[in-house]
Amino acid sequence: MDVAVSGGQMILGLVIGITLLIFLIMKTKIHAFLALIITAAVTGLIGGMPPNTIIDSITKGFGGTLGSIGIIIGFGVMMGEIFRISGAAERMARTFIKRLGKGREEIALALTGFIVAIPIYCDSGFVILSPLVKAISRKTKKSGISLGIALALGLVITHSLVPPTPGPVGVAGIFGVSVGSFLLWGIILAIPMTAAGMLYGKWIGNKIYRLPSEDGLTWIESSPEEVKLGETFSLEEESEDLPSTFMSFAPILVPIIFILINTIASTVGYEGDLAPIIAFLGAPVIAVGIGLLVAIFGLTGRFSREETLEKMELGIKSAGIIILVTGGGGALGMVLRDSGAGDYIAELIAKSNLPAILLPFAIATLVRLIQGSGTVAMITAASITAPIIATLNVNPVFAAIGASMGSLMFSYFNDSYFWVVNRMLGIKEAKEQIRVWSVTTTIAWFVGLVELLIVNAIFG
């Protein structure tokens, strides 16, 4: 088959697939999970993929996505339910607000996400920390949407820009730049991106105003005019049944510490006798499982065995749809990846007259839109452009950061994190999902573009 015809067919499949997905989700009664699977199949067929290859890609994408975060989601929602019934979530909320002061809850959550995402994937981090969003929202009457966006943004920006998260480390290696330089610039440039997204989050949080229900399992639509912010919250008045601050945070801190130790050991190339043990305990599934055990034995002392199991199973029920939709997004992303559409478009951009500093940024942006994974987008952009950048007068550190920034563009239906964030925040309508998360990441992406041009002009 002719390369041009092949490329044209890939693009046709991509355009029709994305159009079909948007139509199915926004205009029909078809559930998002089924819509994702249908779209994956149609995109592959029109794009010229053999039927058996399409099936393999769908199952591989679904299984691969859930293989990495499905178990963690299950553990996380059980842990979250324990946080809720034990009062640990309330204790954490009080601790954050007390340390930073009332009115700075969004900053507290963004900082928490910013730190936690260094050792933990943002999907897992959001699931683990989402009880904080509900607890703070319930106590302060601030919209859970604005609080959730702050947390999700802190997580995803660190995940995209700050080593030793896998994507940035891989990009730094491909471009041959110092991880230390990447880390420094990544942190500096991440701050304005996070701040801009948080400002939008506060605005959209008042437009889509949600508060958690009394049982903490659902979100209730309301309006800022119907409640008084902080009316029921008091740092002084608290139940004697609340667990200690240490015990409340331990289920989160323990897995973070294990994963961080493993990350550091891998980064420095540690191969001593303890390496296998560190790698085992630091694997996210094992680390979060240990955190769940800490929560069970440290926070449920006043509950019977039957009550504890019942509450954890209640949490598992809420995880089902999150897991299915997340896996569906992974299936679609894998079909788009295997079809070759992303690589084809990226190569066209690389041959264009775009300024060299923007090549990694532009390619990561397009690959991200096509197949959903931010890590894949930045690694693909780095792989294609690093040989080109090496022959041009471009600072490789900024080129590497550009590839990472481009991966933040418009998170939507084929991104598993899009579904995790929206579903955990109770956002079910497609239009609202786009306003809550897709627009937020695009704002961060745009601020990153401006920053990239500025620092390259001054220091490049």
LINJOHU-V136880 format. One record per residue. RES is the residue in one small letter. SS is DSSP state (H for helix, E for strand, L for the rest). OMEGA is omega in degrees with one decimal (none if undefined). D_LAST is the distance of its C-alpha to the last C-alpha in Angstrom with 2 decimals. Layout:
BEGIN
res=<RES;RES>
ss=<SS;SS>
omega=<OMEGA;OMEGA>
d_last=<D_LAST;D_LAST>
END
This chain:
BEGIN
res=<m;d;v;a;v;s;g;g;q;m;i;l;g;l;v;i;g;i;t;l;l;i;f;l;i;m;k;t;k;i;h;a;f;l;a;l;i;i;t;a;a;v;t;g;l;i;g;g;m;p;p;n;t;i;i;d;s;i;t;k;g;f;g;g;t;l;g;s;i;g;i;i;i;g;f;g;v;m;m;g;e;i;f;r;i;s;g;a;a;e;r;m;a;r;t;f;i;k;r;l;g;k;g;r;e;e;i;a;l;a;l;t;g;f;i;v;a;i;p;i;y;c;d;s;g;f;v;i;l;s;p;l;v;k;a;i;s;r;k;t;k;k;s;g;i;s;l;g;i;a;l;a;l;g;l;v;i;t;h;s;l;v;p;p;t;p;g;p;v;g;v;a;g;i;f;g;v;s;v;g;s;f;l;l;w;g;i;i;l;a;i;p;m;t;a;a;g;m;l;y;g;k;w;i;g;n;k;i;y;r;l;p;s;e;d;g;l;t;w;i;e;s;s;p;e;e;v;k;l;g;e;t;f;s;l;e;e;e;s;e;d;l;p;s;t;f;m;s;f;a;p;i;l;v;p;i;i;f;i;l;i;n;t;i;a;s;t;v;g;y;e;g;d;l;a;p;i;i;a;f;l;g;a;p;v;i;a;v;g;i;g;l;l;v;a;i;f;g;l;t;g;r;f;s;r;e;e;t;l;e;k;m;e;l;g;i;k;s;a;g;i;i;i;l;v;t;g;g;g;g;a;l;g;m;v;l;r;d;s;g;a;g;d;y;i;a;e;l;i;a;k;s;n;l;p;a;i;l;l;p;f;a;i;a;t;l;v;r;l;i;q;g;s;g;t;v;a;m;i;t;a;a;s;i;t;a;p;i;i;a;t;l;n;v;n;p;v;f;a;a;i;g;a;s;m;g;s;l;m;f;s;y;f;n;d;s;y;f;w;v;v;n;r;m;l;g;i;k;e;a;k;e;q;i;r;v;w;s;v;t;t;t;i;a;w;f;v;g;l;v;e;l;l;i;v;n;a;i;f;g>
ss=<L;L;H;H;H;H;H;H;H;H;H;H;H;H;H;H;H;H;H;H;H;H;H;H;H;H;H;L;L;L;L;H;H;H;H;H;H;H;H;H;H;H;H;H;H;H;L;L;L;L;H;H;H;H;H;H;H;H;H;H;H;H;H;H;H;H;H;H;H;H;H;H;H;H;H;H;H;H;H;H;H;H;H;H;H;H;L;H;H;H;H;H;H;H;H;H;H;H;H;H;L;L;L;L;H;H;H;H;H;H;H;H;H;H;H;H;L;L;L;L;L;H;H;H;H;H;H;H;H;H;H;H;H;H;H;H;H;H;H;H;L;L;L;H;H;H;H;H;H;H;H;H;H;H;H;H;H;H;H;H;H;L;L;L;L;H;H;H;H;H;H;H;H;H;H;L;L;L;H;H;H;H;H;H;H;H;H;H;H;H;H;H;H;H;H;H;H;H;H;H;H;H;H;H;H;H;H;L;L;E;E;E;L;L;L;L;L;L;E;E;E;L;L;H;H;H;L;L;L;L;L;L;L;L;L;L;L;L;L;L;L;L;L;L;H;H;H;H;H;H;H;H;H;H;H;H;H;H;H;H;H;H;H;H;H;H;H;H;L;L;L;L;L;L;H;H;H;H;H;H;H;H;L;H;H;H;H;H;H;H;H;H;H;H;H;H;H;H;H;L;L;L;L;L;H;H;H;H;H;H;H;H;H;H;H;H;H;H;H;H;H;H;H;H;H;H;H;H;H;H;H;H;H;H;H;H;H;H;H;L;H;H;H;H;H;H;H;H;H;H;L;L;L;L;L;H;H;H;H;H;H;H;H;H;H;H;H;H;H;H;H;L;L;H;H;H;H;H;H;H;H;H;H;H;H;H;H;H;H;L;L;L;L;L;L;H;H;H;H;H;H;H;H;H;H;H;L;L;L;L;L;L;L;L;L;H;H;H;H;H;H;H;H;H;L;L;L;L;L;H;H;H;H;H;H;H;H;H;H;H;H;H;H;H;H;H;H;H;H;H;H;H;H;H;H;H;H;H;H;L>
omega=<-179.9;-176.6;-178.9;178.7;178.7;178.7;178.4;179.5;176.6;-178.9;178.5;178.3;179.7;-177.7;-179.8;179.9;-179.6;177.9;179.2;-179.4;179.8;179.9;-177.5;-176.6;-172.7;-171.2;-177.9;178.4;-178.5;-179.0;-176.7;-179.5;178.8;179.4;179.5;-179.6;177.6;-179.0;178.7;-179.2;-178.5;179.7;179.7;-179.5;-179.3;-179.9;174.8;178.7;174.6;-177.7;-178.6;177.2;177.9;179.5;178.8;-179.3;-179.9;-179.0;178.8;179.4;179.5;-178.0;-179.9;179.5;-178.3;177.2;-178.3;-175.4;-177.0;179.0;-179.0;176.5;178.3;176.9;-175.7;-179.2;174.1;177.7;179.3;178.9;176.3;175.7;-175.2;-173.8;-177.6;-175.5;-179.5;179.0;178.2;178.1;178.2;179.1;-179.9;-179.1;179.7;-176.9;-179.7;-178.1;-175.3;179.3;178.8;179.7;-178.7;-176.4;179.0;178.4;179.6;-178.5;178.8;178.1;177.6;178.6;-178.3;-178.0;-175.1;-175.4;178.1;177.3;-171.6;174.4;-174.6;177.5;-178.6;-179.2;-179.4;178.6;-178.0;-172.7;-177.0;174.6;176.4;-179.6;-179.4;-178.1;-179.2;178.3;-178.9;-175.3;-176.0;-175.0;172.5;-179.7;176.8;-179.9;179.9;177.9;-179.8;177.9;179.2;178.9;-177.8;-178.9;177.4;179.6;-171.6;-179.5;174.2;178.8;-175.9;-169.2;-169.9;171.4;12.4;172.2;-168.8;-177.3;179.0;178.4;177.9;179.5;178.8;179.4;-179.4;179.3;179.1;-178.8;179.5;176.7;178.4;178.1;178.3;-179.5;-178.0;-179.1;179.8;179.7;-178.5;-175.9;-179.5;-174.6;177.8;178.8;178.4;-179.0;179.8;178.8;179.4;177.7;176.2;179.6;177.2;-178.9;-177.2;177.5;175.6;177.0;177.4;-170.3;-179.1;172.7;179.2;176.1;-178.1;179.9;176.2;-175.2;-177.6;176.7;-177.2;178.8;179.9;176.2;-178.3;-178.1;-175.6;-179.2;174.9;-176.7;177.3;-173.3;-174.4;-174.5;177.1;178.3;-176.6;-177.1;178.9;-178.6;177.6;-177.8;-178.0;177.9;179.5;178.6;-179.7;-176.9;179.7;-177.4;-174.6;-179.3;176.5;-175.1;-177.8;177.5;178.4;-179.3;179.8;-178.4;179.9;178.3;178.6;179.5;179.9;-179.6;179.2;-177.6;-178.2;177.7;-179.9;-178.7;-179.0;-177.2;-177.4;-175.3;179.9;179.8;178.7;-179.9;-179.5;-178.3;-178.1;174.8;-174.2;-178.8;-179.7;-177.1;179.9;175.5;176.5;176.9;177.6;177.2;177.2;178.6;-178.0;-175.2;-178.2;-173.4;-174.7;-176.9;-177.7;178.1;177.6;177.6;-178.5;179.9;-179.3;179.6;180.0;-178.8;178.8;177.8;175.3;177.4;179.9;179.8;-179.2;-177.3;-173.3;-176.2;178.0;-178.9;-178.8;-177.0;176.9;177.5;176.7;175.9;176.9;179.0;178.6;179.1;-179.5;177.6;178.9;179.4;-176.1;179.3;179.8;-177.5;-179.1;179.4;-178.5;-179.5;-179.4;179.6;176.7;179.3;-178.5;-179.4;-176.2;-179.5;179.3;177.1;-171.9;-177.3;-178.0;-179.4;179.5;-179.6;-176.9;-178.7;177.2;178.9;-177.9;179.2;177.1;179.5;-174.6;-171.5;167.8;-174.8;178.4;179.7;177.8;-178.8;-176.2;178.4;177.8;179.9;179.8;-178.2;-177.1;-170.5;-177.7;177.5;179.6;-178.2;-177.2;-178.7;-176.8;-179.5;-177.8;176.7;-175.3;177.4;-179.6;175.8;178.8;178.5;177.7;177.5;-180.0;179.3;-178.7;-177.7;-179.9;-172.0;166.7;173.4;-179.5;-162.7;-176.9;178.8;-177.6;-179.4;175.4;-178.0;179.4;-177.9;-175.9;-178.8;178.8;177.6;176.4;-179.8;-173.6;-179.8;-175.3;-179.1;179.1;177.7;178.5;179.7;-176.8;-171.3;-177.4;-179.7;-179.6;-179.0;178.9;176.2;177.2;177.8;-178.1;177.2;176.8;178.0;179.3;178.9;-179.4;179.0;-178.3;-177.4;177.8;179.0;-177.2;-172.0;-174.3;none>
d_last=<42.68;40.34;36.62;36.18;39.27;38.17;34.78;36.57;38.98;36.27;34.71;38.22;39.00;35.82;36.53;40.20;39.56;37.21;39.62;42.55;40.97;40.28;43.84;45.52;43.88;44.21;47.48;49.73;51.43;49.69;47.98;44.21;44.80;47.10;44.87;41.95;44.21;45.73;42.38;41.17;44.34;44.23;40.59;41.31;44.51;43.12;40.02;42.38;42.36;45.75;47.65;47.92;44.17;43.62;45.99;44.28;40.85;42.31;44.06;41.17;38.72;41.26;42.26;38.82;37.52;40.62;40.78;37.56;38.20;41.78;43.49;41.00;41.69;45.39;45.08;42.84;45.29;48.17;46.31;45.53;49.22;50.15;47.71;49.44;53.07;52.69;50.92;47.86;45.61;47.20;46.75;43.03;42.73;44.59;42.50;39.17;40.53;42.28;39.21;36.90;39.60;40.98;38.76;35.68;36.68;33.70;31.33;33.53;33.36;29.61;29.09;31.71;30.07;26.65;28.27;30.73;28.34;26.68;29.78;31.45;30.69;30.39;33.58;35.59;34.13;35.09;38.58;39.08;37.91;39.34;42.57;40.67;39.90;43.61;44.82;42.67;43.39;47.09;47.25;45.12;45.92;42.25;41.42;40.64;38.15;35.84;36.25;35.75;32.56;31.12;32.06;30.93;27.53;26.92;27.96;26.00;22.60;22.89;24.25;21.22;18.34;19.79;20.98;23.71;24.62;25.13;22.58;19.41;20.92;21.60;18.16;16.65;19.36;18.88;15.20;16.25;13.98;15.53;17.50;17.25;13.45;13.93;16.90;15.40;12.57;15.23;17.76;15.76;14.76;18.26;20.12;19.60;20.15;23.35;24.50;24.29;26.21;28.77;29.48;30.27;32.26;34.43;35.15;36.03;37.95;40.35;40.73;41.44;43.23;44.44;46.27;47.54;51.24;53.55;53.60;49.80;50.00;49.14;47.28;49.31;48.23;48.82;47.37;46.09;49.14;51.52;50.35;49.48;46.18;46.96;50.66;51.82;49.32;50.36;48.91;52.38;54.41;53.84;56.06;57.43;56.79;53.00;51.70;49.90;46.19;45.70;47.69;45.99;42.48;43.56;43.66;39.97;38.83;40.74;39.00;35.57;36.34;37.67;34.72;32.21;34.14;34.13;30.37;29.76;32.37;30.85;27.32;28.68;31.07;34.25;37.34;40.14;43.49;42.20;39.44;41.68;42.89;39.41;38.28;41.44;41.36;37.61;37.98;37.44;40.90;42.68;40.73;41.36;44.94;45.42;44.06;46.67;49.37;48.36;48.68;52.04;53.63;52.02;52.25;55.34;58.04;60.03;60.05;62.39;61.34;62.32;60.39;57.22;57.43;58.24;55.21;52.84;54.37;53.83;50.12;50.19;51.72;48.77;46.38;48.06;46.51;43.04;43.32;44.68;42.12;39.24;40.69;41.15;37.49;36.74;39.31;37.77;34.28;35.72;37.56;34.49;32.63;35.52;36.09;32.87;31.82;28.42;27.58;29.04;26.98;23.74;24.44;25.15;21.80;20.04;22.03;21.19;19.05;16.67;12.96;11.56;9.18;12.51;14.76;14.94;15.27;17.97;19.86;20.04;21.29;23.99;25.08;25.41;27.60;29.65;30.55;29.78;28.33;24.88;24.70;25.80;23.32;20.22;21.78;22.75;19.36;17.82;20.78;20.53;16.84;15.95;17.86;16.25;12.59;13.76;14.79;11.75;8.58;6.54;5.30;8.91;9.03;7.49;9.67;12.45;12.34;12.43;15.49;17.04;16.64;18.18;21.17;22.31;23.38;27.05;28.92;32.40;35.55;34.22;32.29;34.56;32.83;33.64;37.28;37.24;35.85;38.06;41.18;40.95;40.66;43.61;41.85;43.80;43.43;40.67;39.71;39.41;37.48;34.84;34.76;34.60;31.94;30.40;29.42;28.15;25.67;24.59;23.89;21.69;19.96;19.43;18.12;15.61;14.53;14.16;12.21;9.76;9.32;9.21;6.77;4.14;5.77;6.02;3.82;0.00>
END
